[in-house]
Amino acid sequence: MTAMVIDLGELDLFTDGDPHEAWRVLRREQPVYWNVTGDASGPGPSGFWALTRYQDVHDAYVDAGLFSSKWGTVMGGSHRRDADSASGRMLIASDDPQHRLLRQQVHKAFLPALLDRGRRMVRDYLNAALDRMLKDGGGDFATDVAPELPAGLLAAMFGLGRADALHLLALTRSMIGFQDPGYHSGSTPPAVLVSSQVEIFDVMMDLMEQRRRAPSDDLVSILLGASLNGRSLTADEILYNCLNVAVGGNETTPFTASAAIQAFMDFPDQTRLLLDDGGLLPTALEEIFRWTSTNAYVQRVATRDVELHGRLIRAGDPVTLWNASANRDEERFPDADRFDVRRTPNRHLAFGVGVHRCIGMGAAQMEVALLLEEIVRRGVTFEPAGAPTRLRSNFMLGFTRLPVRARVTRGPA
């Protein structure tokens, strides 16, 4: 594989190929890489810059003035628009000062009281799912267990029942996976993207009406009562930021959880280390986020010309920051391609860094930590029971199917 033939926009690379090998080549040969997309015969080839080294990705996150978020963080995330339709109105698609003001309000949904309630619900949902899987001797971890983590949190955060939380998860999954055939049978990917977004907005609009009549302490009620520079949030701002939290909370954690189980099956020695020493839970948790790097990249747009490693990035160019590559950078992480539950230090970029560091980081850590704690407490081990299926996406890395056999190797700790 050479940098000349790498296309990070080709989704087959992420379902049937080895994106980590592609990133390894880019880090070595072209750390600032112009990835051509579409028709290159026009007045100027379309495409995007890809940053793949740890330090470059880190520095681009930190320099939010040079690399703007307001055009949106996902390539192709808005149908028939170059810029995200939520630009300036959604937390992840805004720059300071608007970003700072929105973050102050959305952050209220991640304060201890709500997270404590979410922790209780996640634990209940998770334990019930693990009980079912262990009783059956296995199942599909990606569909039977992993979705219960965000379902518990979103139930608490939006004041939903389990069925409604899982319905919301199905909608956000089809939105993120709009290019996966499993989500657009009989429809085109753009149609799936639009219809999924519309259905999510319908759910949120219904919640807004309910909370106007009967306020609670959930995210919708918090945003309805929020103030930005002395004014109330608009309906669009509330809807977009509820979407932001729902997608961020629903999608990353189950994919991370499934990829973690795959990692433990691929590295059984690490499973044994963790089961024998529960004191490794904190380092194992961070290694899982480094290793899985579920949110593969974020998009930024250069606000002015800048030269990096001899390449000229021009104002207005899209620039992708590849977290999944940065977190396997050999210059930063010794033996980077080994899953190591004892790895320390481990300053990975799975949640970004700087002002746009993921607002849901604490919630995600809580959910995956609960999964690890239950695995250790119960002494559960997993073995492959069939071929896994990967999501057809270059933005979200993970499994849509993960058949496993599950058994308890010792009594509860």
N, C-alpha and C positions, 0 to 999 in steps of 0.2 A: 504494500500500500504506500502510495506517495501523496504528498499534499496536492499535487496537480489534479488528482482524480477524486478527492474527497468532497462530498456534498452533504453538509449537515442539514440540508433541507429535504433530503431523500429519506423517507420514513422507513423504507426497507432496511436501512442501516440499523434502525433501532428495534426492529422486530426480528430480523434474521441475521444481522451482521454483528460487528463488534465495534460499537462507538468508542469504547475505551482505547482500542488500538488506533482509531482515527485521531482521537485527541492526543494520544502519545506522539504520533507522527507530527501533528501540528505544533505541539509544544516544542518539539526538537527542530523542525524545519521552518515553520512559518507561524510563530506565535501571534502575529497580527495578520489574519488571513481574510482575503476578500472572497466570499462565497457567492459565486454567480448564481442567480435564479432567473427563471422565466426566459424571455427572449433576449438573447444577448446581441441580436443583430440590429436593434433600434439605435436611437441617437446616443444612448449610453447604456451599458449593461446594468440591469437591475441586480440587486444582491444585498448582502450585509457583511459587515466586518465581524469576525469571530476572535475573541480574546480567550486564550486557553491556559495561560500560565497563572499560577496562584497570585503572584505579586501584581500582575497587570489587572487581573479581575478584582483583587482587593482594592487597588488604587482607583479603579474606575468607579467602584461603589462609593468610595469615600469622597471623590470629587463629583458631587451631585450637581454642581454648577456647570461643569464641562459636559457631563453625560446625563442628559435630562430624562426624566421618567414620564413627562406629561403626554407623550405620544402613545403611551401604552407599553406594557411589559411583555406582551406576547406577539410574535409575528403572525399576522393574519387573524388576529383576535377579533377584529371588527369587520363585518361583511361590507365589501365595496368601499372601504375607507382606508386612507393611508394612516390617519391618526385614530386612536381609540376614541369611540364615541363618548366615553366617560372622562375624557381629558379635562383635568382641573376640577372634577367633581367626585372622583373616587380616590381613596388614599394612595393606592399603588400607581395611579396615573396622574400624579400631581407633583409639583415642585414646591419648595418653600417660597413664600410663607403659607400658602394654602395647605400644603402637606402637613406642616406642623400643627395648624389649627384643627384640621380634620383628625389627625392622630390623637390629639388631646381628648377629643370626644369619643372616638371609637375605642380608645384604650380603656374607657370606663367599663366596657364589657369584659375586660380581662383582669379586673380587680379581684382580690381574694374571695369575696363572698360568692360571686358567680362561678369562679373557678373551683371553689370547694364543692359547690352543688354539682358542677360538671364532673368533678372527680368521683363523687358518689355514684352518679348515674353511669359513668363510663365503667366503673368497677362492677356494678350490677349487670350491665349489658354484657360485658366481657366474660364474667364468670359463668353466666348462663350459656353463652356461646361455647366456651371451653368445655363445660359440662356435657353439652350435646355432642361435641366432637369426640371427646374421650369415650363417651358411652358408645358411640358408633365405631370407634377405632380409627377415625380419620374423617376426611372429607375434603372440601375445597376451601383452603384457608382464605383465599382471596375473596370468596363470596360468603362463606359461613361465619367467619370470625372477624376479619379485618374491618368490615364496615361498621361493626358495633362500636368501635372506638369513636369515630366522629359522630355517630348517631347519638351516643350518650352526651357528648359535649354540645352538639347543636340542639338537642332537646332542651338542655339547660339554658343555653344562650338565647334561644328564640322562644322558649316557653312552649315547646311542642311535645306531643306524645311520640312514642317510639315509631309507630307506623308513619306518621307525618315526617319525622326526621329521616327515615329511610327513603321516603318518597322524594324528599329534597335532595338526598344523596344521589338518587337515580338521575335526577335532572342535572345536577352539577357534573356527574360522571359523563353524561351524554354531551354536555357542553364542552368539557375538556377533551373528551375522546371523539369529537365530531368527525375526525378523519379516520376513525376505526370502523371497519365494515360492520362490526357488532352493534354499532349504534346508528347506522344509517341504511338499514335494509329497506330498499325501495325508495330512498330519498337521497338527494345529493348532500355531500358534506356541508356546503354553505347553508342549505335549508335546515339541516339538523342544528347547526350553530345558532341560527336565528330563532328557530322554534324553541330550543332549550332555554335560551335567554328570556324569551317572551314568557314561557311557563314559569320560570323562576320569578320573574317580575310580578306575575299574577299572584303567586304565593305570597310574595312580600307585600304587595298592595292589600291583599286580604288581611294580612297581619297588621298592617298600618291602620286599617279601619277598625279592627278589633281593639288595638291598643289605644286609639284615640278615645274609644268609648270606655275602655277599662284599662288604664295604665298599669303596668307591672314594673318589674325590675330587670326585664330582658333588654337585649340590644335594641330592638325596634322602639321600645318606650324611651330608652336612653337617648336615641337619636331624635325622636320626636320632641324631646325636651331640651335638646342641645342648642347652643348659641355659638355663632361664628362672628366675631367682631360686632356683637350686639344684635345680630339678626338670627332668625330661626333657619334651620337647614331647609332647603327646597325639597320637594318630593323626590326629584331626581337624585339629589345628593344622598338622601336616605336610602333610596332603592339601590343605587350603585354601591354604597358602602355595606349594605346588607349582603349584596351579591359578593362583594370582596371577601367578607368574612365567611360566608357560606361556602364559596368555592375554595378559599384557602384552607378552611378548617375541614371540609369534607374530603378533599381530594388528596392532599399530601400524606396525611397520616395513614390511611389504609394501604396505600402503595408502599410507604416506608415499612409498615408492619409486615407486609407480605415479603418484601425484599429482605427484611431481617431474617425471617424464617428460612428463606432460600440460602442466605449467607451461613446460617447455623448448620444447614444440611450440607453445604459445600465445604465447611470447615468444622467437622465434628469434634476436633480437638478443642476448639473454642467453646463449643457447647458444654463439653465436660468441665473445662476450666470454670465457666460461669456457674454451672450447677454445683460444683464443689466449693465455690467461694462466692457467696452472695455479696461479699464486700466489693466485688468487681462491677457491680451494677452501674455505678456512675461512669466509669471509663467505658464500659460496654455500650452504654446509652449514646455517648458522644461518638463512638466508633461506628455505631449503626447509622447515625446521621451523615457522617463522613462517607461511609461506604456506599450507602444507598443514593444519596444526593438526588432525591426524587424530583425536585424542581431543577431540571437540567440546566436551564439558562434563564436569564432575564434580558429583555431588550432595553436599550437606551438609545438616545439620538444625540449626536455631537452638536453642541451649541456653537462651536467655533472650530476652525482648522487646528489640528494638532498632529505632530509627528511622533510615532511610537515605533521603536525598533526599525527605523528607516522607512516606514510606510506612512503616507500622508492620509489621515482621516479628515475628510472635509466637513464643514458645517452642514448639518442636515443629513449626514450619513447615519443609517441605523447601525448600531454596535451591539453585538450580543456578548454577554458575560457568561461563560460556561462554567457554572458552579461544579458540575460533575467532573469536568476536566481539572479544574483548580484543586479539587479535593483528592486527586490522584497524582498531583505534581511531585515527581521524585525529588525535586530540589527542596520541597517543603516537608514531605512525609517520607521518612526512611521506610524502605520495603513497602511502598505505597499500595501495591497490588495484593497485599496480604491483609485479610480481615483479622484484626488483633484486638481482643477485648481488654487488653492491658495497655493499649497505646496511650502514652502521655509524654509530652503535651499533645493536644489535638485541637488546634485552633482552625477548625474547618470553616467553610463558607456556606454551609447548607442553608443557613438562614440569612445570608447576606451579611453586610456590615455597614456601619455608618447610620445616617438618618433614615435609610430605608430598610434597616434590619427588620425582619419579619415581626409584625406586632403579635402574631400568634405563636411565637417561639415557645413561650412558657407552657402554653396549652398543649402544643405538640409534644414537648418533652414529658409533660405529665401523662399523656395518653400512652406513649410508647414505654415509659417507665412502668406504668401499671401492667402492661403486657409482660415485660421482662420479670417483674416481681412475681406475677402469677406463674410464669413458667418455672422460675427458680423455686418458689414455694411448693408447687405441686411436683416438681421434678419431671417435667414433660420433655420428651424428645420427639422430633419429627423426622420422617423419612419420605423420600419422593414416592408418589403413587401414580405417576403419569407425567406426561410432558406439560410444562407450564406454557401459558400463552401471554405474550407481552402486549401491552397497550400500543396501538399504532400512533405514536406521538413522539416528537422530539423535544417537547416541552416538559411533559410529565413522564417520568420513567417508572415502570412498574408492571405488575402482573394482573391480568384480568382473570386468569385461572391459575391455581396453584394446588393441584391434587397432592394430598399428603396422607401418610399414616401417622397416627399420634398414639403415644402410650406413656404411661407413668412409670418411671424407672425406680422411684423410691417413694416413701410416704411424704406427706407435706412437711416442709421444714418448720 
